[in-house]
Amino acid sequence: MTQSLADQVAIVTGAGTGLGRAYALELARRGARVVVNDLASNPAELAPAEQVAGEIRAAGGEAMADGGDVSDLAQMQAMARRALERWGAIHILINNAGILRDRTFAKMDMADFEAVVRVNLMGSAFATKAVWDTMRAQGYGRVLMTTSSSGLGGNFGQANYAAAKAGILGLARTLRLEGAKYGIRVNCIAPTAGTRMTADIFPDEAYAVFSPEAVVPAALFLVGPDAPSDAVLGASGGLYQSAYVTMNEGVLLPPSEQTPEAIARAWDRIDARAPLRVFENGMEQSHRALSRLKK
């Protein structure tokens, strides 16, 4: 059965090009009314966002362009108000907007570090905050965050980007707990796609293989009516993978051996990669420790 998003209202940030554009077009094709957000240097210059919104309208869909800056909470709140005034609800938010300022940490200007964290991490928080009360009130919401393999595993020359993307993972995993009783499901996607942002990173052959269109099905699944919550889904060139935060069973040391030297002696067992269990929430570390101590 084809997943229908008829009568749903979706916001996609950074939707003027690349992945965001692909998300917006497919959301509209499946019946959603779409707010196409892309940063404009001034309100009169909505060219990328308006072009995508125009494509949607030309195909018979409903869309409006928004030039708000995701790193400005007031602008995200204004965007959400416009959507509510026009369509009366907000069901889906895809936090896609992001920037890169790659450089080794030794050479990195801290202004570039801050800018990347502000757009990628704070931008995701601001856009989500702008729609959160609406989703809670209507008892339904789907929020998709964009993390990255850089955030999951680190990447040379991307300290700023990796920090932001790891922060997004923590944000998403907390919001899925807080939103659960309100019907809000929060997930992360870790895409690999040949877009304007990655044009200088990928060789031509990889750029072609990692098409935005191959990522779109994963994103649409994660914002659909039957979406899971707390998923971290990698999508690259047609390969879809789940990622998890895990913790092993560890080694319980008695008080007399709770020393750096004893930890060094036990390190091979402490660092064992099996057995592993999925880390469900931030309280599990203390809960597991207490259960072991009670035995």
DACOR-V929548 format. One record per run of one state. SS is the DSSP state (alpha for helix, beta for strand, coil for the rest). FROM is the first residue (numbers start at 1). LEN is the number of residues. Records with the same first field share a line. If there is no record, write none. Layout:
SS = FROM-LEN  FROM-LEN
This chain:
coil = 1-8  13-5  30-3  38-9  59-4  67-6  88-4  95-15  139-2  147-2  154-5  183-1  193-3  199-5  210-2  223-9  237-2  243-3  249-6  258-2  266-1  271-5  279-5  295-1
beta = 9-4  33-5  63-4  92-3  141-6  184-9  232-5  239-4  246-3  276-3
alpha = 18-12  47-12  73-15  110-29  149-5  159-24  196-3  204-6  212-11  255-3  260-6  267-4  284-11
